Amino acid sequence: MDPSATGIQEPFDLIRLSLSERVFVKLRGDREVTGILHAYDGHMNLILSDVEETIMIVDTENAPDGTVNVAKRKMEMLFVRGDGVILVSPPSRA
Amino acid sequence: MLIFSVFKTLTDQQVTVELKNDLSITGILKSVDQFLNIRLDNIKVLDEGRHPHMMAVKNCFIRGSVVRYVQLPSEHVDTQLLEDATRREALSQVKR
């Protein structure tokens, strides 16, 4: 497909086209957030609203098989510093 | 630069800064700079029992690089304006 037709020429375009949509963000420290993307910059600093954060805690001491405990919390409006971002995934268009 | 501007519009509002060492500090945003260093006044540490050494601290300067999240007051953020400004900045980056 012609790249100019889709509007995608460089990686950041994928994030730009996700503005005002719900995105999935994987972060350092076994954290993930989903939220509606309102702003980003070249450092991948993000501003999200209606955010749900998921923290994965692997309990290796009591459960050697690696049971994962999951902690969730919600926040209204959140700035995420770019240096913690591993990936940003646009909403699945099913 | 865009995010810097956003923080500037939020001065004198209450924010909660979560640091990479899991310390969460709520306070009034007094100033911010281009590195997103943050100055907070009238601070309150969440879970003070776990951080008793912070109890006497009333205001602080936070180095931008140790910040993980900042919880913003959503009523003071114009999301439509943000998206337009982000698209404009993205466009100017591409043109260079």
N, CA and C atoms of all chains as a GROMACS GRO file, in nm:
protein
  570
    1MET      N    1   0.084  -0.121   0.000
    1MET     CA    2   0.000   0.000   0.000
    1MET      C    3   0.088   0.125   0.000
    2ASP      N    4   0.039   0.228  -0.066
    2ASP     CA    5   0.111   0.355  -0.068
    2ASP      C    6   0.114   0.415   0.073
    3PRO      N    7   0.235   0.438   0.125
    3PRO     CA    8   0.243   0.489   0.263
    3PRO      C    9   0.174   0.624   0.281
    4SER      N   10   0.169   0.704   0.177
    4SER     CA   11   0.106   0.836   0.192
    4SER      C   12  -0.046   0.823   0.204
    5ALA      N   13  -0.102   0.710   0.155
    5ALA     CA   14  -0.246   0.690   0.162
    5ALA      C   15  -0.291   0.660   0.305
    6THR      N   16  -0.209   0.584   0.377
    6THR     CA   17  -0.246   0.548   0.514
    6THR      C   18  -0.207   0.658   0.613
    7GLY      N   19  -0.119   0.748   0.570
    7GLY     CA   20  -0.072   0.852   0.661
    7GLY      C   21   0.037   0.802   0.753
    8ILE      N   22   0.083   0.678   0.731
    8ILE     CA   23   0.190   0.624   0.816
    8ILE      C   24   0.321   0.621   0.738
    9GLN      N   25   0.417   0.705   0.780
    9GLN     CA   26   0.548   0.705   0.719
    9GLN      C   27   0.657   0.674   0.819
   10GLU      N   28   0.634   0.712   0.944
   10GLU     CA   29   0.734   0.685   1.046
   10GLU      C   30   0.664   0.632   1.171
   11PRO      N   31   0.742   0.567   1.259
   11PRO     CA   32   0.681   0.499   1.374
   11PRO      C   33   0.587   0.587   1.455
   12PHE      N   34   0.625   0.712   1.477
   12PHE     CA   35   0.542   0.798   1.562
   12PHE      C   36   0.403   0.822   1.503
   13ASP      N   37   0.390   0.805   1.370
   13ASP     CA   38   0.258   0.825   1.309
   13ASP      C   39   0.155   0.729   1.366
   14LEU      N   40   0.202   0.610   1.404
   14LEU     CA   41   0.109   0.512   1.461
   14LEU      C   42   0.052   0.564   1.592
   15ILE      N   43   0.137   0.632   1.669
   15ILE     CA   44   0.090   0.689   1.795
   15ILE      C   45   0.002   0.810   1.767
   16ARG      N   46   0.041   0.890   1.667
   16ARG     CA   47  -0.038   1.010   1.636
   16ARG      C   48  -0.181   0.972   1.599
   17LEU      N   49  -0.194   0.865   1.522
   17LEU     CA   50  -0.328   0.823   1.478
   17LEU      C   51  -0.407   0.759   1.592
   18SER      N   52  -0.341   0.736   1.705
   18SER     CA   53  -0.412   0.679   1.821
   18SER      C   54  -0.461   0.787   1.917
   19LEU      N   55  -0.437   0.914   1.885
   19LEU     CA   56  -0.483   1.023   1.972
   19LEU      C   57  -0.634   1.015   1.990
   20SER      N   58  -0.678   1.036   2.110
   20SER     CA   59  -0.819   1.029   2.152
   20SER      C   60  -0.877   0.888   2.144
   21GLU      N   61  -0.786   0.790   2.135
   21GLU     CA   62  -0.831   0.650   2.140
   21GLU      C   63  -0.765   0.581   2.259
   22ARG      N   64  -0.823   0.468   2.298
   22ARG     CA   65  -0.768   0.394   2.411
   22ARG      C   66  -0.644   0.317   2.365
   23VAL      N   67  -0.533   0.337   2.434
   23VAL     CA   68  -0.409   0.268   2.398
   23VAL      C   69  -0.363   0.182   2.516
   24PHE      N   70  -0.280   0.084   2.482
   24PHE     CA   71  -0.218  -0.003   2.581
   24PHE      C   72  -0.070   0.035   2.588
   25VAL      N   73  -0.019   0.059   2.708
   25VAL     CA   74   0.121   0.100   2.723
   25VAL      C   75   0.189   0.004   2.818
   26LYS      N   76   0.300  -0.054   2.772
   26LYS     CA   77   0.380  -0.141   2.859
   26LYS      C   78   0.496  -0.059   2.914
   27LEU      N   79   0.517  -0.069   3.044
   27LEU     CA   80   0.617   0.012   3.111
   27LEU      C   81   0.721  -0.074   3.181
   28ARG      N   82   0.834  -0.011   3.215
   28ARG     CA   83   0.936  -0.078   3.296
   28ARG      C   84   0.877  -0.113   3.433
   29GLY      N   85   0.933  -0.215   3.495
   29GLY     CA   86   0.892  -0.252   3.630
   29GLY      C   87   0.763  -0.332   3.632
   30ASP      N   88   0.741  -0.415   3.529
   30ASP     CA   89   0.624  -0.503   3.521
   30ASP      C   90   0.493  -0.427   3.537
   31ARG      N   91   0.485  -0.313   3.474
   31ARG     CA   92   0.363  -0.232   3.480
   31ARG      C   93   0.304  -0.217   3.341
   32GLU      N   94   0.170  -0.209   3.337
   32GLU     CA   95   0.100  -0.182   3.212
   32GLU      C   96  -0.009  -0.081   3.242
   33VAL      N   97  -0.036   0.009   3.150
   33VAL     CA   98  -0.151   0.097   3.166
   33VAL      C   99  -0.232   0.098   3.037
   34THR      N  100  -0.363   0.115   3.052
   34THR     CA  101  -0.446   0.148   2.936
   34THR      C  102  -0.514   0.280   2.968
   35GLY      N  103  -0.535   0.360   2.863
   35GLY     CA  104  -0.601   0.489   2.884
   35GLY      C  105  -0.622   0.556   2.750
   36ILE      N  106  -0.698   0.664   2.753
   36ILE     CA  107  -0.724   0.738   2.630
   36ILE      C  108  -0.612   0.839   2.612
   37LEU      N  109  -0.547   0.831   2.496
   37LEU     CA  110  -0.427   0.913   2.470
   37LEU      C  111  -0.467   1.054   2.427
   38HIS      N  112  -0.415   1.152   2.499
   38HIS     CA  113  -0.445   1.291   2.464
   38HIS      C  114  -0.323   1.369   2.417
   39ALA      N  115  -0.204   1.330   2.462
   39ALA     CA  116  -0.084   1.400   2.418
   39ALA      C  117   0.037   1.310   2.430
   40TYR      N  118   0.137   1.336   2.345
   40TYR     CA  119   0.265   1.269   2.357
   40TYR      C  120   0.370   1.362   2.299
   41ASP      N  121   0.498   1.331   2.324
   41ASP     CA  122   0.605   1.406   2.260
   41ASP      C  123   0.715   1.310   2.216
   42GLY      N  124   0.824   1.363   2.168
   42GLY     CA  125   0.932   1.282   2.113
   42GLY      C  126   1.001   1.193   2.215
   43HIS      N  127   0.986   1.223   2.344
   43HIS     CA  128   1.042   1.136   2.448
   43HIS      C  129   0.947   1.023   2.483
   44MET      N  130   0.831   1.025   2.420
   44MET     CA  131   0.721   0.933   2.453
   44MET      C  132   0.665   0.960   2.592
   45ASN      N  133   0.683   1.084   2.640
   45ASN     CA  134   0.601   1.128   2.752
   45ASN      C  135   0.456   1.123   2.703
   46LEU      N  136   0.366   1.076   2.788
   46LEU     CA  137   0.226   1.060   2.747
   46LEU      C  138   0.134   1.128   2.847
   47ILE      N  139   0.020   1.175   2.799
   47ILE     CA  140  -0.088   1.216   2.890
   47ILE      C  141  -0.211   1.134   2.852
   48LEU      N  142  -0.260   1.060   2.951
   48LEU     CA  143  -0.372   0.968   2.931
   48LEU      C  144  -0.484   1.003   3.028
   49SER      N  145  -0.607   0.973   2.987
   49SER     CA  146  -0.719   0.988   3.081
   49SER      C  147  -0.790   0.854   3.097
   50ASP      N  148  -0.873   0.845   3.199
   50ASP     CA  149  -0.949   0.723   3.228
   50ASP      C  150  -0.855   0.602   3.229
   51VAL      N  151  -0.754   0.611   3.314
   51VAL     CA  152  -0.641   0.519   3.312
   51VAL      C  153  -0.664   0.402   3.407
   52GLU      N  154  -0.629   0.284   3.361
   52GLU     CA  155  -0.620   0.170   3.452
   52GLU      C  156  -0.477   0.116   3.446
   53GLU      N  157  -0.415   0.111   3.564
   53GLU     CA  158  -0.278   0.058   3.573
   53GLU      C  159  -0.283  -0.083   3.628
   54THR      N  160  -0.200  -0.170   3.571
   54THR     CA  161  -0.187  -0.307   3.619
   54THR      C  162  -0.042  -0.331   3.658
   55ILE      N  163  -0.020  -0.374   3.781
   55ILE     CA  164   0.115  -0.406   3.826
   55ILE      C  165   0.123  -0.556   3.848
   56MET      N  166   0.219  -0.619   3.783
   56MET     CA  167   0.238  -0.764   3.798
   56MET      C  168   0.344  -0.790   3.904
   57ILE      N  169   0.307  -0.866   4.004
   57ILE     CA  170   0.401  -0.901   4.110
   57ILE      C  171   0.422  -1.052   4.109
   58VAL      N  172   0.542  -1.094   4.072
   58VAL     CA  173   0.571  -1.238   4.066
   58VAL      C  174   0.624  -1.282   4.202
   59ASP      N  175   0.553  -1.375   4.263
   59ASP     CA  176   0.589  -1.424   4.395
   59ASP      C  177   0.676  -1.549   4.380
   60THR      N  178   0.807  -1.530   4.383
   60THR     CA  179   0.898  -1.645   4.363
   60THR      C  180   0.931  -1.715   4.494
   61GLU      N  181   0.914  -1.646   4.608
   61GLU     CA  182   0.951  -1.706   4.737
   61GLU      C  183   0.852  -1.812   4.782
   62ASN      N  184   0.725  -1.777   4.782
   62ASN     CA  185   0.624  -1.869   4.832
   62ASN      C  186   0.570  -1.962   4.723
   63ALA      N  187   0.583  -1.920   4.602
   63ALA     CA  188   0.534  -2.001   4.490
   63ALA      C  189   0.641  -2.005   4.382
   64PRO      N  190   0.730  -2.105   4.390
   64PRO     CA  191   0.843  -2.112   4.295
   64PRO      C  192   0.799  -2.127   4.149
   65ASP      N  193   0.675  -2.174   4.127
   65ASP     CA  194   0.629  -2.190   3.990
   65ASP      C  195   0.599  -2.055   3.926
   66GLY      N  196   0.611  -1.948   4.004
   66GLY     CA  197   0.597  -1.814   3.946
   66GLY      C  198   0.454  -1.767   3.934
   67THR      N  199   0.378  -1.781   4.041
   67THR     CA  200   0.241  -1.728   4.042
   67THR      C  201   0.248  -1.575   4.033
   68VAL      N  202   0.165  -1.520   3.947
   68VAL     CA  203   0.167  -1.375   3.928
   68VAL      C  204   0.048  -1.312   4.000
   69ASN      N  205   0.078  -1.224   4.094
   69ASN     CA  206  -0.028  -1.146   4.157
   69ASN      C  207  -0.044  -1.016   4.080
   70VAL      N  208  -0.168  -0.978   4.060
   70VAL     CA  209  -0.194  -0.859   3.981
   70VAL      C  210  -0.263  -0.754   4.068
   71ALA      N  211  -0.206  -0.634   4.069
   71ALA     CA  212  -0.269  -0.522   4.140
   71ALA      C  213  -0.316  -0.421   4.036
   72LYS      N  214  -0.440  -0.376   4.051
   72LYS     CA  215  -0.494  -0.279   3.955
   72LYS      C  216  -0.536  -0.153   4.028
   73ARG      N  217  -0.526  -0.040   3.962
   73ARG     CA  218  -0.583   0.084   4.017
   73ARG      C  219  -0.620   0.177   3.902
   74LYS      N  220  -0.713   0.267   3.933
   74LYS     CA  221  -0.762   0.357   3.830
   74LYS      C  222  -0.725   0.501   3.864
   75MET      N  223  -0.698   0.580   3.760
   75MET     CA  224  -0.667   0.723   3.778
   75MET      C  225  -0.737   0.802   3.669
   76GLU      N  226  -0.776   0.925   3.702
   76GLU     CA  227  -0.855   1.005   3.607
   76GLU      C  228  -0.769   1.058   3.493
   77MET      N  229  -0.659   1.125   3.531
   77MET     CA  230  -0.574   1.190   3.430
   77MET      C  231  -0.430   1.169   3.473
   78LEU      N  232  -0.350   1.116   3.382
   78LEU     CA  233  -0.215   1.076   3.422
   78LEU      C  234  -0.112   1.117   3.319
   79PHE      N  235  -0.001   1.175   3.369
   79PHE     CA  236   0.119   1.197   3.288
   79PHE      C  237   0.211   1.079   3.311
   80VAL      N  238   0.261   1.018   3.203
   80VAL     CA  239   0.355   0.907   3.214
   80VAL      C  240   0.488   0.952   3.154
   81ARG      N  241   0.595   0.946   3.233
   81ARG     CA  242   0.726   0.989   3.183
   81ARG      C  243   0.778   0.890   3.078
   82GLY      N  244   0.831   0.945   2.970
   82GLY     CA  245   0.868   0.864   2.854
   82GLY      C  246   0.976   0.761   2.878
   83ASP      N  247   1.066   0.786   2.975
   83ASP     CA  248   1.178   0.692   2.991
   83ASP      C  249   1.134   0.558   3.049
   84GLY      N  250   1.011   0.549   3.098
   84GLY     CA  251   0.962   0.421   3.148
   84GLY      C  252   0.884   0.341   3.045
   85VAL      N  253   0.863   0.400   2.928
   85VAL     CA  254   0.777   0.337   2.828
   85VAL      C  255   0.854   0.231   2.748
   86ILE      N  256   0.798   0.111   2.739
   86ILE     CA  257   0.856   0.006   2.656
   86ILE      C  258   0.783  -0.001   2.522
   87LEU      N  259   0.651   0.000   2.524
   87LEU     CA  260   0.577   0.001   2.398
   87LEU      C  261   0.441   0.066   2.415
   88VAL      N  262   0.392   0.120   2.304
   88VAL     CA  263   0.258   0.178   2.298
   88VAL      C  264   0.185   0.104   2.188
   89SER      N  265   0.070   0.049   2.220
   89SER     CA  266  -0.005  -0.028   2.122
   89SER      C  267  -0.140   0.040   2.096
   90PRO      N  268  -0.172   0.065   1.970
   90PRO     CA  269  -0.299   0.129   1.938
   90PRO      C  270  -0.416   0.035   1.968
   91PRO      N  271  -0.537   0.090   1.972
   91PRO     CA  272  -0.653   0.007   2.002
   91PRO      C  273  -0.671  -0.099   1.895
   92SER      N  274  -0.720  -0.215   1.934
   92SER     CA  275  -0.746  -0.320   1.834
   92SER      C  276  -0.874  -0.282   1.761
   93ARG      N  277  -0.863  -0.272   1.630
   93ARG     CA  278  -0.981  -0.237   1.550
   93ARG      C  279  -1.043  -0.366   1.499
   94ALA      N  280  -1.132  -0.422   1.581
   94ALA     CA  281  -1.190  -0.552   1.545
   94ALA      C  282  -1.308  -0.534   1.449
   95MET      N  283   0.843   2.009   2.462
   95MET     CA  284   0.800   2.147   2.488
   95MET      C  285   0.651   2.154   2.518
   96LEU      N  286   0.577   2.066   2.449
   96LEU     CA  287   0.432   2.063   2.465
   96LEU      C  288   0.392   2.025   2.608
   97ILE      N  289   0.456   1.920   2.658
   97ILE     CA  290   0.422   1.871   2.792
   97ILE      C  291   0.464   1.973   2.897
   98PHE      N  292   0.577   2.039   2.871
   98PHE     CA  293   0.624   2.148   2.958
   98PHE      C  294   0.515   2.255   2.968
   99SER      N  295   0.455   2.292   2.854
   99SER     CA  296   0.348   2.393   2.854
   99SER      C  297   0.227   2.345   2.934
  100VAL      N  298   0.196   2.216   2.919
  100VAL     CA  299   0.081   2.161   2.994
  100VAL      C  300   0.104   2.180   3.143
  101PHE      N  301   0.225   2.144   3.189
  101PHE     CA  302   0.254   2.157   3.332
  101PHE      C  303   0.250   2.303   3.375
  102LYS      N  304   0.294   2.392   3.287
  102LYS     CA  305   0.291   2.535   3.324
  102LYS      C  306   0.148   2.582   3.347
  103THR      N  307   0.054   2.531   3.266
  103THR     CA  308  -0.086   2.572   3.285
  103THR      C  309  -0.144   2.515   3.415
  104LEU      N  310  -0.077   2.414   3.471
  104LEU     CA  311  -0.129   2.350   3.592
  104LEU      C  312  -0.063   2.402   3.720
  105THR      N  313   0.017   2.508   3.709
  105THR     CA  314   0.079   2.561   3.831
  105THR      C  315  -0.031   2.610   3.925
  106ASP      N  316  -0.004   2.596   4.053
  106ASP     CA  317  -0.096   2.627   4.162
  106ASP      C  318  -0.212   2.528   4.174
  107GLN      N  319  -0.205   2.418   4.099
  107GLN     CA  320  -0.304   2.311   4.115
  107GLN      C  321  -0.242   2.199   4.199
  108GLN      N  322  -0.330   2.117   4.256
  108GLN     CA  323  -0.278   2.003   4.333
  108GLN      C  324  -0.253   1.884   4.241
  109VAL      N  325  -0.133   1.828   4.252
  109VAL     CA  326  -0.097   1.709   4.173
  109VAL      C  327  -0.036   1.604   4.266
  110THR      N  328  -0.037   1.480   4.217
  110THR     CA  329   0.031   1.372   4.290
  110THR      C  330   0.142   1.317   4.202
  111VAL      N  331   0.265   1.325   4.252
  111VAL     CA  332   0.381   1.279   4.177
  111VAL      C  333   0.422   1.144   4.232
  112GLU      N  334   0.427   1.044   4.144
  112GLU     CA  335   0.476   0.913   4.187
  112GLU      C  336   0.618   0.895   4.134
  113LEU      N  337   0.712   0.868   4.227
  113LEU     CA  338   0.851   0.854   4.189
  113LEU      C  339   0.885   0.710   4.155
  114LYS      N  340   1.001   0.691   4.093
  114LYS     CA  341   1.042   0.557   4.053
  114LYS      C  342   1.075   0.468   4.173
  115ASN      N  343   1.095   0.530   4.292
  115ASN     CA  344   1.116   0.448   4.412
  115ASN      C  345   0.984   0.424   4.486
  116ASP      N  346   0.871   0.442   4.417
  116ASP     CA  347   0.737   0.414   4.467
  116ASP      C  348   0.687   0.515   4.571
  117LEU      N  349   0.764   0.620   4.596
  117LEU     CA  350   0.717   0.726   4.686
  117LEU      C  351   0.616   0.813   4.610
  118SER      N  352   0.500   0.837   4.672
  118SER     CA  353   0.400   0.924   4.610
  118SER      C  354   0.385   1.050   4.693
  119ILE      N  355   0.396   1.165   4.629
  119ILE     CA  356   0.390   1.294   4.698
  119ILE      C  357   0.280   1.379   4.636
  120THR      N  358   0.186   1.422   4.720
  120THR     CA  359   0.082   1.514   4.676
  120THR      C  360   0.119   1.655   4.721
  121GLY      N  361   0.100   1.753   4.634
  121GLY     CA  362   0.130   1.889   4.674
  121GLY      C  363   0.083   1.988   4.569
  122ILE      N  364   0.104   2.114   4.599
  122ILE     CA  365   0.067   2.220   4.504
  122ILE      C  366   0.184   2.243   4.411
  123LEU      N  367   0.158   2.232   4.281
  123LEU     CA  368   0.261   2.250   4.180
  123LEU      C  369   0.300   2.397   4.174
  124LYS      N  370   0.423   2.430   4.216
  124LYS     CA  371   0.464   2.570   4.219
  124LYS      C  372   0.538   2.609   4.092
  125SER      N  373   0.623   2.520   4.041
  125SER     CA  374   0.690   2.552   3.915
  125SER      C  375   0.745   2.427   3.850
  126VAL      N  376   0.776   2.442   3.722
  126VAL     CA  377   0.826   2.332   3.642
  126VAL      C  378   0.924   2.391   3.540
  127ASP      N  379   1.022   2.311   3.496
  127ASP     CA  380   1.114   2.361   3.394
  127ASP      C  381   1.119   2.266   3.275
  128GLN      N  382   1.209   2.296   3.180
  128GLN     CA  383   1.212   2.220   3.054
  128GLN      C  384   1.250   2.073   3.075
  129PHE      N  385   1.317   2.040   3.186
  129PHE     CA  386   1.350   1.899   3.213
  129PHE      C  387   1.236   1.829   3.288
  130LEU      N  388   1.128   1.903   3.310
  130LEU     CA  389   1.016   1.855   3.389
  130LEU      C  390   1.056   1.829   3.534
  131ASN      N  391   1.160   1.901   3.580
  131ASN     CA  392   1.183   1.910   3.724
  131ASN      C  393   1.061   1.980   3.781
  132ILE      N  394   1.024   1.944   3.903
  132ILE     CA  395   0.899   1.993   3.960
  132ILE      C  396   0.923   2.046   4.101
  133ARG      N  397   0.864   2.162   4.131
  133ARG     CA  398   0.865   2.210   4.269
  133ARG      C  399   0.726   2.201   4.329
  134LEU      N  400   0.717   2.135   4.443
  134LEU     CA  401   0.589   2.117   4.510
  134LEU      C  402   0.592   2.186   4.646
  135ASP      N  403   0.481   2.252   4.681
  135ASP     CA  404   0.466   2.314   4.812
  135ASP      C  405   0.359   2.238   4.890
  136ASN      N  406   0.365   2.253   5.023
  136ASN     CA  407   0.260   2.198   5.109
  136ASN      C  408   0.240   2.049   5.083
  137ILE      N  409   0.348   1.973   5.086
  137ILE     CA  410   0.341   1.834   5.039
  137ILE      C  411   0.290   1.739   5.147
  138LYS      N  412   0.236   1.628   5.098
  138LYS     CA  413   0.186   1.521   5.183
  138LYS      C  414   0.233   1.391   5.118
  139VAL      N  415   0.302   1.307   5.194
  139VAL     CA  416   0.350   1.180   5.140
  139VAL      C  417   0.244   1.074   5.166
  140LEU      N  418   0.209   0.999   5.061
  140LEU     CA  419   0.116   0.889   5.080
  140LEU      C  420   0.185   0.778   5.159
  141ASP      N  421   0.110   0.713   5.247
  141ASP     CA  422   0.166   0.607   5.329
  141ASP      C  423   0.284   0.659   5.411
  142GLU      N  424   0.255   0.759   5.495
  142GLU     CA  425   0.360   0.824   5.574
  142GLU      C  426   0.430   0.728   5.668
  143GLY      N  427   0.359   0.627   5.715
  143GLY     CA  428   0.417   0.530   5.807
  143GLY      C  429   0.539   0.460   5.747
  144ARG      N  430   0.535   0.441   5.615
  144ARG     CA  431   0.645   0.371   5.548
  144ARG      C  432   0.762   0.466   5.517
  145HIS      N  433   0.733   0.596   5.523
  145HIS     CA  434   0.838   0.695   5.492
  145HIS      C  435   0.844   0.801   5.600
  146PRO      N  436   0.872   0.763   5.725
  146PRO     CA  437   0.869   0.860   5.835
  146PRO      C  438   0.970   0.973   5.819
  147HIS      N  439   1.080   0.948   5.748
  147HIS     CA  440   1.182   1.050   5.729
  147HIS      C  441   1.131   1.167   5.644
  148MET      N  442   1.014   1.148   5.580
  148MET     CA  443   0.961   1.255   5.494
  148MET      C  444   0.862   1.344   5.570
  149MET      N  445   0.834   1.311   5.697
  149MET     CA  446   0.725   1.379   5.767
  149MET      C  447   0.751   1.528   5.789
  150ALA      N  448   0.877   1.564   5.806
  150ALA     CA  449   0.909   1.704   5.835
  150ALA      C  450   0.918   1.788   5.708
  151VAL      N  451   0.916   1.724   5.592
  151VAL     CA  452   0.937   1.797   5.467
  151VAL      C  453   0.806   1.865   5.425
  152LYS      N  454   0.815   1.996   5.404
  152LYS     CA  455   0.693   2.072   5.371
  152LYS      C  456   0.688   2.110   5.223
  153ASN      N  457   0.803   2.132   5.165
  153ASN     CA  458   0.805   2.156   5.021
  153ASN      C  459   0.932   2.096   4.962
  154CYS      N  460   0.931   2.071   4.832
  154CYS     CA  461   1.045   2.001   4.775
  154CYS      C  462   1.061   2.029   4.626
  155PHE      N  463   1.180   1.998   4.580
  155PHE     CA  464   1.215   2.003   4.438
  155PHE      C  465   1.237   1.859   4.394
  156ILE      N  466   1.172   1.818   4.287
  156ILE     CA  467   1.185   1.680   4.240
  156ILE      C  468   1.256   1.682   4.105
  157ARG      N  469   1.366   1.608   4.096
  157ARG     CA  470   1.436   1.597   3.968
  157ARG      C  471   1.345   1.523   3.869
  158GLY      N  472   1.332   1.579   3.751
  158GLY     CA  473   1.240   1.523   3.652
  158GLY      C  474   1.264   1.377   3.621
  159SER      N  475   1.391   1.335   3.620
  159SER     CA  476   1.424   1.200   3.576
  159SER      C  477   1.379   1.091   3.673
  160VAL      N  478   1.345   1.128   3.798
  160VAL     CA  479   1.303   1.024   3.894
  160VAL      C  480   1.150   1.009   3.900
  161VAL      N  481   1.081   1.086   3.816
  161VAL     CA  482   0.935   1.080   3.815
  161VAL      C  483   0.888   0.962   3.730
  162ARG      N  484   0.791   0.887   3.782
  162ARG     CA  485   0.728   0.782   3.700
  162ARG      C  486   0.596   0.835   3.643
  163TYR      N  487   0.509   0.883   3.733
  163TYR     CA  488   0.380   0.936   3.691
  163TYR      C  489   0.353   1.070   3.758
  164VAL      N  490   0.268   1.149   3.699
  164VAL     CA  491   0.208   1.263   3.769
  164VAL      C  492   0.057   1.253   3.748
  165GLN      N  493  -0.017   1.245   3.857
  165GLN     CA  494  -0.164   1.245   3.848
  165GLN      C  495  -0.210   1.389   3.842
  166LEU      N  496  -0.285   1.421   3.736
  166LEU     CA  497  -0.324   1.560   3.710
  166LEU      C  498  -0.471   1.581   3.746
  167PRO      N  499  -0.508   1.705   3.779
  167PRO     CA  500  -0.649   1.734   3.802
  167PRO      C  501  -0.722   1.740   3.667
  168SER      N  502  -0.806   1.640   3.638
  168SER     CA  503  -0.863   1.627   3.503
  168SER      C  504  -0.952   1.746   3.465
  169GLU      N  505  -1.010   1.813   3.567
  169GLU     CA  506  -1.098   1.926   3.534
  169GLU      C  507  -1.020   2.045   3.481
  170HIS      N  508  -0.888   2.043   3.499
  170HIS     CA  509  -0.807   2.154   3.449
  170HIS      C  510  -0.728   2.119   3.324
  171VAL      N  511  -0.762   2.006   3.262
  171VAL     CA  512  -0.694   1.965   3.139
  171VAL      C  513  -0.796   1.964   3.026
  172ASP      N  514  -0.770   2.045   2.923
  172ASP     CA  515  -0.856   2.049   2.804
  172ASP      C  516  -0.802   1.947   2.705
  173THR      N  517  -0.868   1.830   2.699
  173THR     CA  518  -0.814   1.719   2.620
  173THR      C  519  -0.816   1.749   2.470
  174GLN      N  520  -0.920   1.821   2.426
  174GLN     CA  521  -0.929   1.854   2.283
  174GLN      C  522  -0.813   1.944   2.242
  175LEU      N  523  -0.786   2.043   2.326
  175LEU     CA  524  -0.675   2.136   2.301
  175LEU      C  525  -0.542   2.061   2.296
  176LEU      N  526  -0.526   1.964   2.388
  176LEU     CA  527  -0.404   1.885   2.395
  176LEU      C  528  -0.382   1.806   2.267
  177GLU      N  529  -0.489   1.743   2.217
  177GLU     CA  530  -0.476   1.660   2.097
  177GLU      C  531  -0.439   1.745   1.977
  178ASP      N  532  -0.503   1.862   1.966
  178ASP     CA  533  -0.471   1.952   1.854
  178ASP      C  534  -0.326   1.999   1.862
  179ALA      N  535  -0.282   2.035   1.983
  179ALA     CA  536  -0.146   2.083   2.001
  179ALA      C  537  -0.045   1.972   1.972
  180THR      N  538  -0.080   1.849   2.010
  180THR     CA  539   0.009   1.735   1.985
  180THR      C  540   0.024   1.710   1.835
  181ARG      N  541  -0.089   1.717   1.761
  181ARG     CA  542  -0.083   1.697   1.616
  181ARG      C  543   0.003   1.807   1.551
  182ARG      N  544  -0.015   1.931   1.600
  182ARG     CA  545   0.061   2.042   1.544
  182ARG      C  546   0.210   2.021   1.568
  183GLU      N  547   0.246   1.979   1.691
  183GLU     CA  548   0.387   1.958   1.722
  183GLU      C  549   0.444   1.842   1.641
  184ALA      N  550   0.366   1.734   1.626
  184ALA     CA  551   0.411   1.617   1.549
  184ALA      C  552   0.439   1.657   1.405
  185LEU      N  553   0.353   1.743   1.350
  185LEU     CA  554   0.368   1.791   1.213
  185LEU      C  555   0.497   1.872   1.198
  186SER      N  556   0.524   1.960   1.293
  186SER     CA  557   0.643   2.045   1.283
  186SER      C  558   0.770   1.963   1.300
  187GLN      N  559   0.761   1.851   1.374
  187GLN     CA  560   0.878   1.764   1.390
  187GLN      C  561   0.913   1.696   1.258
  188VAL      N  562   0.808   1.653   1.185
  188VAL     CA  563   0.830   1.582   1.060
  188VAL      C  564   0.894   1.674   0.957
  189LYS      N  565   0.843   1.800   0.950
  189LYS     CA  566   0.895   1.894   0.851
  189LYS      C  567   1.042   1.929   0.881
  190ARG      N  568   1.072   1.941   1.010
  190ARG     CA  569   1.206   1.977   1.059
  190ARG      C  570   1.256   2.104   1.001
   0.00000   0.00000   0.00000
